[in-house]
Amino acid sequence: MDRITLIQKIIKEANFSAYLEIGTQAGKSFLPIKCKYKIAVDPMFCISSKRKIKWLLKNPLNIKNKYFEETSDDFFAKKKSFLDKRGKIDIILIDGSHTFEGSLKDVLNSLKYLNDRGVIILHDCYPPNVASATPAKSKNEAAKKEVEGWTGEWCGDVWKTIVYLRRAFSDLLDVCIINTDYGLGIVRIKNKIQKPLSIDNKLFDEMHKIPFEEVKQNAESMIGLKDENFTKVLINELAAKI
Ligand SMILES: C[S@@+](CC[C@H](N)C(=O)[O-])C[C@H]1O[C@@H](n2cnc3c(N)ncnc32)[C@H](O)[C@@H]1O
């Protein structure tokens, strides 16, 4: 199951009404999703007016979309009043920066606005091979490193965010990866978060020492890897909290 299908099923079954997407590009995932309120954040949208009109006709809920052309860091820092007014968000897709630091910050910022019964989904958490896990700021930068086994697929080191969250916040968060669509990281709130979560620099640095091969060998303990059937469990669990 791909991210778009999973997100749509969750929205329907859990009766969710607010969706935030970090990293939208041409709107391949954002525009088809049917949800009452949708917010997109990307410093470089590439959605033509023609495409917006096409998707407005196909999915009229797109009329209310809010677009923020900026990095997610700027969005969370500068749009606090918009976010506070908007109220809690039910479901968040993080698919922007493919770096460990960027994706971790996106999760920690997103948690400030996530509905307690909501869910964060991170794309690209389980790279198909070591080359596609090459740490870099962009796919071009990763390609230039000419790592052996490069196939043109690129996930970066977002997987470190999952390892980090499972080690740092096992008391507060339920975190795993579903082995589908390049690895969908799933983050849910287990126990009420009393104050904003911050980054522990020592643990952060430790993540950089873990080779991706080690994660592949210890996938269950390190990243809570689940097979695709877990999508059904997840949808049912989220729907049961209504
Ligand atoms: C892989 S694409 C997103 C694809 C889209 N979600 C889809 O499913 O088709 C990544 C996007 O993230 C954006 N991006 C990169 N860094 C970002 C950041 N710091 N904050 C928000 N978006 C970012 C890029 O401009 C790019 O458009």
The ligand as an ORCA input file, in Angstrom:
! r2SCAN-3c Opt
* xyz 0 1
  C      10.192     13.978     -2.332
  S       9.515     15.537     -2.604
  C       7.902     15.431     -1.946
  C       7.040     14.527     -2.717
  C       5.567     14.554     -2.405
  N       5.235     14.430     -0.999
  C       4.921     13.404     -3.184
  O       4.536     12.398     -2.564
  O       4.843     13.514     -4.391
  C      10.378     16.492     -1.401
  C       9.953     17.937     -1.342
  O      10.390     18.448     -0.088
  C      10.734     19.777     -0.252
  N      11.613     20.171      0.850
  C      12.958     20.041      0.924
  N      13.392     20.554      2.093
  C      12.301     20.988      2.755
  C      12.112     21.631      4.022
  N      13.135     21.912      4.816
  N      10.840     21.952      4.385
  C       9.786     21.647      3.573
  N       9.915     21.049      2.377
  C      11.157     20.733      1.978
  C      11.382     19.861     -1.618
  O      11.291     21.185     -2.148
  C      10.558     18.837     -2.411
  O       9.550     19.495     -3.129
*
